Amino acid sequence: MYNKFMENDPQVMTVWDHLKDLRKRLILAIIGLVICVAASFLFADKVIAFLATPIGGFENLQAIEVTENVNVFVRVALLSGFIISLPWILLQLLIFLLPGLKPKERRWIFIFIPLAVLFFLAGAFFSFYIMMPPALTFMTEFLGIETNIRLKNYIDFVTNLVFWIGICFEAPLVVFVLAKLKLVNAKMLLKGWRIAVVVIAILAAVITPTGDPVNMALLMAPLLVLYILSVLMAKFANIRNVKDGEIK
């Protein structure tokens, strides 16, 4: 497979060749996404049941609209299909970018995909098992009024939280790639730490389903750790760039 990827030499590929390759990668990515979404329809009901566990199961949820159950089922199937197909989509993107990379940079391609999946799953785990319980408790017990939880509202809340926090956990890998491309460096990130803290606070306020400072702090803490990790990843990428330059 590696040798096959090496066939596309950027020195001999024309603009038309790049466009044809991009078209091919997009088609393959879409095909993979469609297949995974179709497969997700077979177990979307089980995923919904799993997502309902923090609230105590289906018996604590209610549907109001006629089409609500179907809409929730489709939403969960689409999101599940996207998450399952994410490694395949990333692979197609990286294969397209591969010809533009130097030989020493290409080996990072095969490390990036499993790390991207691992970081996303870590974010999803954190949001579902650590953030979700206190957030639900705060919202359902606020003012001491009995809350009848609607199915669509609950699933939208859970899936948005899990998805976007999973995306946030990709930050160190994104910074590493930008550092490899020499667009950012560790020194630049350290100088902008004040701006980063403000951005993280705003991001936590937007993503956090509640407005209370406890849940915001609960999200800000790992985001700050991710920022520090991003600086370390940038430093590592910068060191590798220097070493590669010295070898040349």
C-alpha positions as CSV (number, residue, x, y, z in Angstrom):
1,M,0.0,0.0,0.0
2,Y,2.8,2.4,0.9
3,N,4.5,1.9,-2.5
4,K,1.2,2.5,-4.2
5,F,0.9,5.8,-2.4
6,M,4.3,6.7,-3.6
7,E,3.3,6.4,-7.3
8,N,1.9,9.9,-7.3
9,D,5.1,12.0,-7.6
10,P,4.3,15.7,-7.2
11,Q,7.1,16.5,-9.7
12,V,5.3,14.7,-12.5
13,M,1.6,15.2,-11.6
14,T,-0.1,18.0,-13.4
15,V,-2.9,20.2,-12.1
16,W,-5.4,18.1,-13.9
17,D,-3.9,15.0,-12.3
18,H,-4.4,16.5,-8.9
19,L,-8.0,17.4,-9.7
20,K,-8.7,13.9,-10.9
21,D,-7.1,12.5,-7.7
22,L,-9.1,14.9,-5.6
23,R,-12.3,13.8,-7.3
24,K,-11.4,10.2,-6.8
25,R,-10.7,10.7,-3.0
26,L,-14.0,12.6,-2.5
27,I,-16.0,9.9,-4.2
28,L,-14.3,7.2,-2.1
29,A,-14.9,9.2,1.0
30,I,-18.5,9.7,0.2
31,I,-19.0,6.0,-0.6
32,G,-17.4,5.0,2.7
33,L,-19.7,7.5,4.5
34,V,-22.8,6.2,2.8
35,I,-21.9,2.6,3.6
36,C,-21.2,3.4,7.2
37,V,-24.5,5.4,7.6
38,A,-26.5,2.6,6.0
39,A,-24.9,0.1,8.4
40,S,-25.6,2.4,11.3
41,F,-29.4,2.1,10.6
42,L,-29.0,-1.6,11.8
43,F,-28.0,-0.6,15.4
44,A,-29.0,3.1,15.8
45,D,-31.8,2.0,18.3
46,K,-29.1,0.4,20.5
47,V,-27.0,3.5,20.3
48,I,-30.0,5.6,21.4
49,A,-30.7,3.3,24.3
50,F,-27.0,3.7,25.3
51,L,-27.2,7.4,25.1
52,A,-30.3,7.4,27.3
53,T,-28.5,5.6,30.2
54,P,-27.3,8.8,32.0
55,I,-30.9,9.9,32.3
56,G,-32.1,6.5,33.5
57,G,-33.3,5.0,30.2
58,F,-36.2,5.5,27.8
59,E,-38.8,5.5,30.6
60,N,-37.5,9.0,31.6
61,L,-37.9,10.4,28.1
62,Q,-41.0,11.4,26.2
63,A,-41.8,12.3,22.5
64,I,-44.2,15.1,21.7
65,E,-44.2,15.3,17.9
66,V,-45.4,12.5,15.6
67,T,-42.1,12.4,13.6
68,E,-39.8,12.9,16.7
69,N,-38.8,9.3,17.1
70,V,-37.9,8.9,13.5
71,N,-36.0,12.1,13.4
72,V,-33.9,11.1,16.4
73,F,-33.3,7.7,14.9
74,V,-32.0,9.2,11.6
75,R,-29.9,11.8,13.5
76,V,-28.2,9.1,15.5
77,A,-27.6,6.9,12.5
78,L,-26.1,9.8,10.6
79,L,-23.8,10.8,13.4
80,S,-22.8,7.1,14.1
81,G,-22.1,6.6,10.4
82,F,-19.9,9.7,10.3
83,I,-17.9,8.7,13.3
84,I,-17.4,5.1,12.0
85,S,-16.3,6.4,8.6
86,L,-14.0,9.1,10.0
87,P,-10.8,7.0,9.8
88,W,-11.6,6.2,6.1
89,I,-12.4,9.9,5.3
90,L,-9.1,11.0,7.0
91,L,-7.2,8.3,5.0
92,Q,-8.6,9.6,1.7
93,L,-7.7,13.2,2.7
94,L,-4.1,12.2,3.7
95,I,-3.6,10.1,0.6
96,F,-4.5,13.2,-1.5
97,L,-2.0,15.3,0.4
98,L,0.7,12.6,0.4
99,P,2.4,13.6,-2.9
100,G,3.0,17.1,-1.6
101,L,4.9,15.8,1.4
102,K,8.6,15.1,1.7
103,P,9.6,11.4,2.1
104,K,10.5,11.9,5.8
105,E,7.1,13.5,6.4
106,R,5.0,10.7,4.8
107,R,5.6,8.3,7.6
108,W,3.6,10.5,9.9
109,I,0.5,9.8,7.8
110,F,0.2,6.2,9.2
111,I,0.5,7.5,12.8
112,F,-1.9,10.4,12.4
113,I,-5.1,8.4,11.6
114,P,-5.1,6.1,14.7
115,L,-4.1,9.0,16.9
116,A,-6.9,11.2,15.5
117,V,-9.4,8.4,16.2
118,L,-8.0,7.9,19.7
119,F,-8.1,11.6,20.6
120,F,-11.7,11.9,19.3
121,L,-12.8,8.8,21.4
122,A,-11.0,10.3,24.5
123,G,-13.0,13.5,24.0
124,A,-16.3,11.6,23.6
125,F,-15.5,9.5,26.7
126,F,-14.8,12.6,28.7
127,S,-18.0,14.4,27.7
128,F,-20.2,11.4,28.2
129,Y,-18.9,10.0,31.5
130,I,-17.4,13.0,33.2
131,M,-19.3,16.1,32.0
132,M,-22.7,14.6,31.3
133,P,-23.7,13.5,34.8
134,P,-23.2,16.9,36.6
135,A,-24.6,18.8,33.6
136,L,-27.8,16.7,33.7
137,T,-28.1,17.0,37.4
138,F,-27.8,20.8,37.3
139,M,-30.3,21.3,34.5
140,T,-33.0,18.9,35.7
141,E,-32.8,20.0,39.4
142,F,-32.5,23.7,38.8
143,L,-35.1,25.7,40.7
144,G,-36.4,22.4,42.1
145,I,-39.1,22.1,39.3
146,E,-39.9,18.7,38.0
147,T,-38.5,18.3,34.5
148,N,-40.1,16.1,31.8
149,I,-37.3,15.5,29.4
150,R,-38.1,15.4,25.7
151,L,-36.4,12.8,23.5
152,K,-35.3,15.1,20.7
153,N,-34.0,17.8,23.0
154,Y,-32.1,15.3,25.1
155,I,-30.5,13.4,22.1
156,D,-29.6,16.8,20.4
157,F,-27.9,17.9,23.7
158,V,-26.0,14.6,24.1
159,T,-24.8,14.2,20.5
160,N,-23.8,17.9,20.2
161,L,-21.8,17.7,23.4
162,V,-20.1,14.4,22.6
163,F,-19.3,15.4,19.0
164,W,-17.9,18.9,19.6
165,I,-15.8,17.9,22.6
166,G,-14.4,15.0,20.6
167,I,-13.5,17.5,17.9
168,C,-11.8,19.8,20.5
169,F,-9.6,16.9,21.6
170,E,-8.1,16.9,18.0
171,A,-6.4,20.2,18.7
172,P,-2.9,18.8,19.5
173,L,-2.9,16.8,16.3
174,V,-4.0,19.8,14.2
175,V,-1.3,22.0,15.8
176,F,1.3,19.3,15.1
177,V,0.4,19.3,11.4
178,L,0.5,23.1,11.3
179,A,3.9,23.0,13.0
180,K,5.2,20.4,10.5
181,L,4.0,22.8,7.7
182,K,5.9,25.6,9.6
183,L,2.8,27.7,10.0
184,V,3.0,27.8,13.8
185,N,5.7,27.0,16.4
186,A,5.9,26.4,20.1
187,K,7.2,29.9,20.8
188,M,4.3,31.5,19.0
189,L,1.8,29.5,21.0
190,L,3.4,30.3,24.3
191,K,3.4,34.0,23.6
192,G,-0.3,33.9,22.9
193,W,-1.3,32.0,26.0
194,R,-3.5,34.9,27.3
195,I,-5.4,34.9,24.0
196,A,-5.6,31.1,24.2
197,V,-7.2,31.2,27.7
198,V,-9.8,33.7,26.5
199,V,-10.6,31.6,23.5
200,I,-10.8,28.5,25.6
201,A,-13.2,30.2,28.1
202,I,-15.4,31.4,25.2
203,L,-15.4,27.9,23.7
204,A,-16.3,26.3,27.0
205,A,-19.2,28.8,27.4
206,V,-20.5,27.9,23.9
207,I,-20.1,24.1,24.2
208,T,-21.2,23.8,27.9
209,P,-24.9,23.1,28.0
210,T,-25.2,24.9,31.3
211,G,-24.2,28.4,32.1
212,D,-22.8,27.6,35.6
213,P,-19.1,28.2,36.3
214,V,-18.6,24.6,37.6
215,N,-19.4,22.9,34.3
216,M,-17.4,25.6,32.4
217,A,-14.4,25.0,34.6
218,L,-14.9,21.2,34.2
219,L,-14.5,21.7,30.4
220,M,-11.8,24.4,30.6
221,A,-9.5,22.2,32.6
222,P,-9.0,19.5,29.9
223,L,-9.0,22.2,27.1
224,L,-6.1,24.0,28.9
225,V,-4.3,20.7,29.2
226,L,-4.9,20.1,25.5
227,Y,-3.4,23.6,24.8
228,I,-0.2,22.7,26.8
229,L,-0.1,19.4,24.9
230,S,-0.5,21.3,21.6
231,V,2.5,23.4,22.6
232,L,4.6,20.3,23.3
233,M,3.4,18.7,20.0
234,A,4.4,21.9,18.1
235,K,7.8,21.8,19.9
236,F,8.3,18.2,18.9
237,A,7.4,19.0,15.3
238,N,9.8,22.0,15.2
239,I,12.6,19.8,16.5
240,R,11.8,17.2,13.8
241,N,11.9,19.9,11.2
242,V,15.3,21.1,12.3
243,K,16.7,17.6,12.4
244,D,15.3,16.9,8.9
245,G,17.0,20.1,7.8
246,E,20.3,19.1,9.3
247,I,20.2,15.7,7.6
248,K,19.7,17.4,4.3
